Amino acid sequence: MEVDAEHRRLVSDSEAEPRRAVVAEPRHVIVVGAGPAGLMTAEIAAAARHRVTVVERMPSAGRKLLMAGRGGLNLTHSEDLEPFLARYGSSRPLVEAAIRAFPPSALIAWAESLGQPTFIGSSGRVFPRAMKASPLLRAWLARLEQVGVTLLTRHRLLAIAPNRTLTLEGPDGARLERPADAVVLALGGGSWPRLGSDGTWTTLLAAAGIDVLPLQPSNGGVAIAWSPQTAERFAGTPLKRIAVSCGPVSQRGEAIVTHSGLEGGAIYALSPALRETLARQPTATLVLDLRPDIEAGALAARLAGGRKGDSRSNMLRKAAQLSPAAIAILRDATGNDLPADPTALSALIKAVPLTVTGLMALDRAISSAGGVAGDEIDPHFMLRKLPGVFVAGEMLDWDAPTGGYLLQASMATGIAAGHGAVDYIAGAFAARLHAK
């Protein structure tokens, strides 16, 4: 697809809200943060023919995107839009309009316009055929360079004045001032700080009187006190085809035993429920169903019909088809006092209670919750207390599970903030023309 035509498509009218015409006189838009949200904003502003500078404190763009693509870049998910939006839980009102304007189908079309065909995996997740993030990122940066976007790396944001002048610190420690007609902040959350999103912006915005909720880990592991034997022998071992629950919230999938607890997709999906519980009390109960594919009565019958003379471990391995790691977890949960009665043992296998003492540290989580409170922004993602300054991506207080939902919302809010910045500038021009 021709680059300029694709830019015009991105900035054109959407079903959600008609866009203003592209202004004739270009102005300067500064985007702070060169992750997916920031680069999407830059694409929108450049499509409106504004001069765009992307400021990034790291030596290169998209470092967290590249890390996410190491195991296969999960762009979005193929499920219908209503269940897709439901995945955002209480965060849905904040991101819904942006995702409806740029839904998964639009993200797929955008990726393919960069020469990155996609496919749908068996779980419904959408990946680029190359599986890696690097080809997509290279094509994306080349497109932005072609339309005149300037990438200013190794520069850190220090302050934002009410007139939208940014104070930056360069690689040599020198300070410089950069005025802008509109600013979009896309500085990420607080996870994986070594890749650029260190969360230091929270202090800067809080100093401006903006309500910023504390950044907390999401889509990360949980701390469980295993016995030394279980931790030493089974760290790194997967638990396949399980179900986990915290209160009414449950999830099927897989988990991985770590030295200090559990992590993996099934655990990550419970992050909001676990975080909420741990905010109220010192521990949370994680209930593990080691055989969700069989009813308790049928499992009890299998256990009762086991070969006489088998050790307890052999009986659990053969009759219940449990892995050695699963058996070790059963023993840990009961202090190695497994019930002899088949019905009681079946009930335990179907609901192993594990005490969670905490969440994985923020710097090791996949994403973060918390950030700029929803009532601090207007429907265009502009900060109400800093006119002309917009916020996008993980800086906002939304949360989502892995599976394509994180990247989708980051890019959709980046596009929405970009349109907001373009509209803000167009409105400012109209006011100036009227004054003349």
C-alpha positions as CSV (number, residue, x, y, z in Angstrom):
1,M,0.0,0.0,0.0
2,E,1.3,3.5,-0.8
3,V,2.6,5.1,2.4
4,D,0.8,8.5,1.9
5,A,-2.5,6.7,1.1
6,E,-2.2,4.6,4.2
7,H,-1.6,7.7,6.3
8,R,-4.6,9.5,4.9
9,R,-6.7,6.4,5.7
10,L,-5.5,6.4,9.3
11,V,-6.4,10.1,9.8
12,S,-9.7,9.9,7.9
13,D,-13.2,9.8,9.2
14,S,-14.0,6.9,11.6
15,E,-17.4,5.4,12.3
16,A,-17.1,6.5,16.0
17,E,-16.6,10.2,15.4
18,P,-16.1,12.4,12.3
19,R,-12.6,13.8,12.0
20,R,-11.9,17.5,11.3
21,A,-10.2,18.3,8.0
22,V,-6.4,18.2,7.9
23,V,-5.1,21.7,8.6
24,A,-3.3,23.6,5.9
25,E,-0.6,25.1,8.1
26,P,1.6,22.5,9.8
27,R,2.4,22.8,13.5
28,H,4.7,21.0,15.8
29,V,3.6,17.9,17.7
30,I,6.0,16.3,20.2
31,V,5.4,12.8,21.2
32,V,7.3,11.6,24.3
33,G,7.9,7.8,24.2
34,A,8.7,5.6,21.2
35,G,6.7,2.6,22.1
36,P,3.6,1.3,20.2
37,A,1.3,4.1,21.6
38,G,3.8,6.9,20.8
39,L,4.6,5.7,17.4
40,M,0.9,5.3,16.5
41,T,0.4,8.9,17.7
42,A,3.3,10.0,15.5
43,E,1.8,8.3,12.5
44,I,-1.6,10.1,13.0
45,A,0.0,13.5,13.5
46,A,2.3,13.1,10.5
47,A,-0.7,12.0,8.4
48,A,-2.3,15.3,9.2
49,R,0.9,16.9,7.8
50,H,2.2,18.3,11.1
51,R,5.8,18.4,12.0
52,V,6.4,15.5,14.5
53,T,9.2,14.8,16.9
54,V,9.3,11.6,18.9
55,V,11.4,11.9,22.1
56,E,12.8,8.7,23.5
57,R,15.1,8.3,26.5
58,M,16.5,5.0,25.3
59,P,19.0,4.6,22.4
60,S,16.4,3.2,20.1
61,A,12.6,2.9,19.6
62,G,10.3,0.1,20.5
63,R,12.4,-1.9,23.0
64,K,9.6,-3.4,24.9
65,L,7.8,-4.3,21.7
66,L,10.9,-6.2,20.6
67,M,11.0,-8.0,24.0
68,A,7.3,-8.9,23.6
69,G,8.0,-10.4,20.2
70,R,10.7,-12.7,21.4
71,G,8.2,-15.6,21.8
72,G,6.0,-14.5,19.0
73,L,4.5,-11.0,18.7
74,N,0.8,-11.3,19.8
75,L,-0.7,-8.3,18.0
76,T,-4.4,-8.7,19.0
77,H,-7.1,-11.4,19.3
78,S,-9.6,-12.6,16.8
79,E,-12.7,-13.0,19.1
80,D,-15.8,-10.9,18.5
81,L,-15.6,-7.3,19.7
82,E,-18.1,-7.6,22.6
83,P,-16.2,-10.4,24.4
84,F,-13.0,-8.7,23.4
85,L,-14.0,-5.5,25.2
86,A,-15.2,-7.5,28.2
87,R,-11.6,-8.6,28.8
88,Y,-10.8,-5.1,30.0
89,G,-13.1,-5.5,33.0
90,S,-13.6,-2.3,35.0
91,S,-11.1,-0.5,32.6
92,R,-13.5,-1.0,29.7
93,P,-15.1,2.5,29.9
94,L,-11.7,4.2,29.5
95,V,-10.6,2.3,26.4
96,E,-13.8,1.2,24.7
97,A,-14.3,4.2,22.4
98,A,-10.7,4.1,21.2
99,I,-10.8,0.3,20.5
100,R,-14.1,0.6,18.7
101,A,-12.5,3.3,16.5
102,F,-9.5,1.1,15.9
103,P,-10.6,-2.5,16.4
104,P,-8.6,-5.7,16.0
105,S,-9.5,-5.9,12.3
106,A,-8.0,-2.4,11.8
107,L,-4.8,-3.3,13.6
108,I,-4.5,-6.4,11.4
109,A,-5.0,-4.3,8.2
110,W,-2.4,-1.8,9.5
111,A,0.2,-4.5,10.1
112,E,-0.4,-6.0,6.6
113,S,0.0,-2.5,5.1
114,L,3.5,-2.6,6.5
115,G,4.2,-5.8,4.6
116,Q,3.6,-8.0,7.6
117,P,0.9,-10.6,6.9
118,T,-0.8,-12.1,9.9
119,F,-2.3,-15.4,11.0
120,I,-4.7,-16.6,13.7
121,G,-3.3,-19.2,16.1
122,S,-5.2,-22.1,17.6
123,S,-6.0,-20.0,20.7
124,G,-7.5,-17.2,18.6
125,R,-4.5,-14.9,19.1
126,V,-3.2,-13.0,16.1
127,F,0.5,-13.0,15.1
128,P,2.5,-11.6,12.2
129,R,3.5,-14.5,10.0
130,A,7.2,-13.7,10.7
131,M,6.4,-14.1,14.5
132,K,9.0,-11.6,15.4
133,A,8.5,-7.9,16.2
134,S,11.7,-6.7,14.5
135,P,10.5,-6.8,10.8
136,L,7.3,-4.9,11.7
137,L,9.2,-2.3,13.8
138,R,11.7,-1.8,11.0
139,A,9.0,-1.2,8.4
140,W,7.1,1.1,10.8
141,L,10.1,3.3,11.5
142,A,10.9,3.4,7.8
143,R,7.4,4.6,7.1
144,L,7.6,7.3,9.8
145,E,11.0,8.5,8.6
146,Q,9.6,8.7,5.0
147,V,6.9,11.1,6.1
148,G,9.3,13.3,8.1
149,V,8.9,12.1,11.7
150,T,12.0,12.9,13.7
151,L,13.2,10.4,16.3
152,L,15.2,12.1,19.1
153,T,16.8,9.3,21.2
154,R,18.7,9.5,24.5
155,H,16.6,12.5,25.6
156,R,14.7,12.4,28.9
157,L,11.7,14.5,29.8
158,L,12.2,16.6,32.8
159,A,9.3,19.1,32.9
160,I,6.3,20.3,31.0
161,A,5.3,24.0,31.2
162,P,1.7,25.1,31.0
163,N,2.4,26.5,27.5
164,R,3.5,23.0,26.4
165,T,7.2,23.8,26.4
166,L,9.2,20.7,27.3
167,T,12.4,20.6,29.2
168,L,14.6,17.8,28.0
169,E,17.9,16.4,29.2
170,G,20.2,15.3,26.4
171,P,22.8,12.5,26.4
172,D,25.5,14.9,27.6
173,G,23.4,16.1,30.5
174,A,22.6,19.4,28.8
175,R,19.1,20.8,29.2
176,L,17.1,22.1,26.2
177,E,13.7,23.6,25.8
178,R,11.3,22.4,23.0
179,P,8.0,24.3,22.5
180,A,5.1,22.4,21.0
181,D,1.6,23.1,19.7
182,A,0.5,19.8,21.1
183,V,2.2,17.2,23.3
184,V,1.4,13.5,23.6
185,L,2.8,11.5,26.5
186,A,3.3,7.8,25.8
187,L,5.9,6.9,28.5
188,G,4.6,3.4,29.3
189,G,3.8,2.0,32.7
190,G,6.4,0.7,35.2
191,S,7.2,-2.8,34.1
192,W,10.5,-3.8,32.6
193,P,12.1,-0.4,33.4
194,R,15.4,-1.4,31.7
195,L,13.5,-1.3,28.4
196,G,12.4,2.3,29.0
197,S,9.2,2.4,30.9
198,D,10.5,3.2,34.4
199,G,7.4,5.1,35.7
200,T,9.4,8.2,36.8
201,W,6.8,10.3,34.9
202,T,4.4,9.7,37.8
203,T,6.2,12.3,40.0
204,L,6.2,14.8,37.1
205,L,2.5,14.6,36.6
206,A,1.7,14.4,40.3
207,A,3.6,17.7,40.8
208,A,1.2,19.3,38.2
209,G,-1.7,18.3,40.4
210,I,-2.8,15.3,38.3
211,D,-4.2,12.3,40.1
212,V,-1.9,9.4,39.3
213,L,-2.8,6.0,40.9
214,P,0.2,4.0,42.1
215,L,1.7,1.7,39.5
216,Q,1.2,-2.0,40.4
217,P,2.3,-5.2,38.8
218,S,-0.1,-7.0,36.4
219,N,0.3,-10.1,34.3
220,G,3.0,-11.3,36.6
221,G,3.7,-14.3,38.9
222,V,2.6,-14.8,42.4
223,A,4.6,-15.7,45.6
224,I,3.9,-19.1,47.2
225,A,6.1,-20.6,49.9
226,W,7.0,-24.0,48.5
227,S,8.9,-26.6,50.4
228,P,12.6,-26.5,49.7
229,Q,12.3,-29.8,47.9
230,T,9.5,-28.6,45.6
231,A,11.3,-25.3,44.8
232,E,14.6,-27.0,44.1
233,R,13.3,-29.9,42.0
234,F,10.5,-28.4,40.1
235,A,11.4,-24.8,39.4
236,G,10.8,-24.2,35.7
237,T,8.4,-27.1,35.3
238,P,5.1,-26.5,33.6
239,L,1.7,-27.4,34.9
240,K,-0.4,-28.1,31.8
241,R,-4.2,-28.2,31.3
242,I,-5.1,-26.8,34.7
243,A,-7.6,-24.3,36.0
244,V,-7.0,-21.6,38.7
245,S,-9.4,-19.4,40.5
246,C,-9.4,-16.6,43.0
247,G,-12.8,-16.0,44.4
248,P,-15.3,-16.0,41.6
249,V,-12.7,-15.4,38.9
250,S,-11.3,-18.5,37.2
251,Q,-9.1,-19.3,34.2
252,R,-8.0,-22.4,32.4
253,G,-4.5,-22.7,30.9
254,E,-1.0,-23.4,32.0
255,A,1.3,-22.2,34.7
256,I,5.0,-22.7,35.5
257,V,6.5,-23.5,38.9
258,T,9.2,-21.0,40.0
259,H,11.5,-21.1,43.0
260,S,9.2,-18.6,44.7
261,G,5.7,-19.4,43.3
262,L,3.8,-19.7,40.1
263,E,3.7,-17.7,36.8
264,G,2.2,-18.2,33.3
265,G,-0.9,-17.3,31.3
266,A,-3.4,-18.8,33.7
267,I,-1.9,-17.0,36.7
268,Y,-1.6,-13.7,34.8
269,A,-5.3,-13.7,34.0
270,L,-6.0,-13.5,37.7
271,S,-3.8,-10.5,38.4
272,P,-6.7,-8.0,39.0
273,A,-8.5,-10.4,41.4
274,L,-5.3,-11.2,43.3
275,R,-4.2,-7.6,43.5
276,E,-7.6,-6.5,44.8
277,T,-7.6,-9.3,47.5
278,L,-4.0,-8.5,48.6
279,A,-4.9,-4.9,48.9
280,R,-7.4,-5.8,51.6
281,Q,-5.6,-8.6,53.4
282,P,-2.0,-10.0,53.8
283,T,-2.6,-13.2,51.8
284,A,-4.9,-14.5,49.1
285,T,-6.1,-18.0,48.3
286,L,-5.4,-19.4,44.9
287,V,-7.4,-22.5,44.1
288,L,-5.8,-25.0,41.7
289,D,-7.8,-27.6,39.8
290,L,-5.2,-30.1,38.6
291,R,-7.7,-32.0,36.5
292,P,-10.4,-29.6,35.2
293,D,-11.3,-32.0,32.4
294,I,-12.8,-34.7,34.6
295,E,-15.6,-34.5,37.2
296,A,-14.8,-35.1,40.8
297,G,-16.9,-38.3,41.0
298,A,-15.3,-39.9,38.0
299,L,-11.9,-39.0,39.3
300,A,-12.7,-40.5,42.7
301,A,-13.8,-43.7,40.9
302,R,-10.4,-43.9,39.1
303,L,-8.6,-43.4,42.4
304,A,-10.6,-46.1,44.1
305,G,-9.9,-48.5,41.3
306,G,-6.1,-48.1,41.5
307,R,-3.8,-51.1,41.8
308,K,-3.4,-52.3,45.3
309,G,0.1,-52.0,46.6
310,D,0.9,-48.9,44.5
311,S,2.6,-46.1,46.4
312,R,0.6,-42.9,46.8
313,S,2.7,-41.2,44.2
314,N,2.3,-44.0,41.7
315,M,-1.5,-44.1,42.3
316,L,-1.7,-40.3,41.7
317,R,0.5,-40.6,38.6
318,K,-1.4,-43.6,37.1
319,A,-5.0,-43.2,38.2
320,A,-5.2,-39.4,38.4
321,Q,-2.6,-38.8,35.6
322,L,-0.8,-36.2,37.6
323,S,2.7,-35.0,36.8
324,P,5.4,-35.2,39.5
325,A,5.2,-31.5,39.9
326,A,1.5,-31.6,40.5
327,I,1.9,-34.3,43.0
328,A,4.6,-32.3,44.8
329,I,2.2,-29.3,45.0
330,L,-0.5,-31.6,46.4
331,R,1.9,-32.7,49.2
332,D,3.0,-29.1,49.9
333,A,-0.6,-27.9,50.2
334,T,-1.4,-30.6,52.8
335,G,1.9,-30.8,54.7
336,N,2.5,-34.1,53.0
337,D,-0.7,-35.5,54.7
338,L,-2.7,-36.6,51.7
339,P,-6.2,-38.1,52.4
340,A,-6.5,-41.8,51.9
341,D,-10.2,-41.7,51.1
342,P,-10.6,-41.5,47.2
343,T,-13.5,-39.0,47.4
344,A,-11.5,-36.6,49.7
345,L,-8.4,-37.0,47.6
346,S,-10.4,-36.3,44.4
347,A,-11.8,-33.2,46.0
348,L,-8.3,-32.0,46.9
349,I,-7.0,-32.6,43.4
350,K,-9.9,-30.5,42.1
351,A,-9.4,-27.7,44.5
352,V,-5.8,-27.4,45.9
353,P,-5.7,-24.3,48.2
354,L,-2.5,-22.3,47.8
355,T,-1.6,-19.3,49.9
356,V,-0.4,-16.3,47.9
357,T,1.7,-13.9,49.9
358,G,2.3,-11.4,47.2
359,L,2.7,-10.5,43.5
360,M,5.8,-10.6,41.4
361,A,7.8,-7.3,41.6
362,L,6.7,-4.6,39.2
363,D,10.0,-4.6,37.3
364,R,9.4,-8.2,36.4
365,A,5.7,-8.1,35.5
366,I,4.6,-8.0,31.9
367,S,2.5,-4.9,32.4
368,S,1.3,-2.5,35.1
369,A,-2.0,-1.3,36.4
370,G,-2.5,2.2,37.8
371,G,-1.5,5.4,36.2
372,V,-3.3,8.6,35.2
373,A,-6.9,8.4,36.6
374,G,-9.7,8.4,34.0
375,D,-11.3,11.5,35.3
376,E,-8.1,13.5,34.6
377,I,-8.6,13.2,30.8
378,D,-11.3,14.3,28.5
379,P,-12.8,12.1,25.8
380,H,-9.9,12.9,23.5
381,F,-7.3,11.7,26.1
382,M,-6.3,15.3,26.8
383,L,-5.3,16.2,30.4
384,R,-7.9,18.6,31.7
385,K,-5.3,20.4,33.8
386,L,-2.8,20.7,30.9
387,P,-4.6,21.8,27.8
388,G,-2.9,20.5,24.7
389,V,-1.2,17.7,26.5
390,F,-2.5,14.2,25.8
391,V,-1.8,10.8,27.4
392,A,-1.8,7.4,25.7
393,G,-0.9,3.7,26.3
394,E,0.0,2.2,29.6
395,M,0.3,5.6,31.3
396,L,-3.4,5.5,31.7
397,D,-5.1,3.6,34.5
398,W,-6.3,0.5,32.5
399,D,-5.5,-3.1,32.9
400,A,-5.9,-6.1,30.6
401,P,-4.7,-9.7,30.3
402,T,-2.2,-11.0,27.9
403,G,-3.5,-12.4,24.6
404,G,-3.3,-9.3,22.4
405,Y,-5.4,-7.0,24.6
406,L,-2.4,-5.0,25.9
407,L,-1.0,-4.1,22.5
408,Q,-4.4,-3.4,21.0
409,A,-5.4,-0.9,23.7
410,S,-2.0,0.8,23.7
411,M,-2.1,1.3,19.9
412,A,-5.8,2.3,19.9
413,T,-5.3,4.9,22.6
414,G,-2.2,6.2,20.8
415,I,-4.4,6.7,17.7
416,A,-7.1,8.4,19.7
417,A,-4.6,10.7,21.4
418,G,-3.1,11.5,18.0
419,H,-6.5,12.5,16.6
420,G,-7.1,14.5,19.8
421,A,-3.9,16.4,19.3
422,V,-4.7,17.1,15.6
423,D,-8.2,18.3,16.5
424,Y,-6.8,20.5,19.3
425,I,-4.4,22.2,16.9
426,A,-7.2,22.6,14.3
427,G,-9.4,24.2,17.0
428,A,-6.6,26.6,18.0
429,F,-6.3,27.7,14.4
430,A,-10.0,28.3,14.1
431,A,-9.9,30.5,17.3
432,R,-6.9,32.5,16.0
433,L,-8.6,33.1,12.6
434,H,-11.8,34.2,14.3
435,A,-9.8,36.6,16.5
436,K,-8.2,38.2,13.4
